[in-house]
Amino acid sequence: MHHNYEVDIQANYDGTYDVICIECGEEFQATRFDAAFCSSTCRSRNHRAKQRIDQDIARTIEYVKNHYGQAAMERTVEIIKILGITRVS
């Protein structure tokens, strides 16, 4: 239950977890089993990066639609979905 993140996690006997941050790669000790980031900074960086990717994809889809038509745009969206790059609607 890591919000679709693949997280390297190791349970400890004291109720904590050794986790590798998915943003910076640093090992940290977490009290929650579903922790994925070592800090709010890493969580924010990851979120902003995803937003930039989503914006780039939206601009690309719009460009394809405007220059190559609806059918090409629909094919582009299908390819993006197959590749699992983003949550395209």
Secondary structure, DSSP 8 states (H G I E B T S, - for coil): --TT----EEE-TTS-EEEE-TTT--EEEESSTT---SSHHHHHHHHHHHHHHHHHHHHHHHHHHHHH-HHHHHHHHHHHHHHT-S---
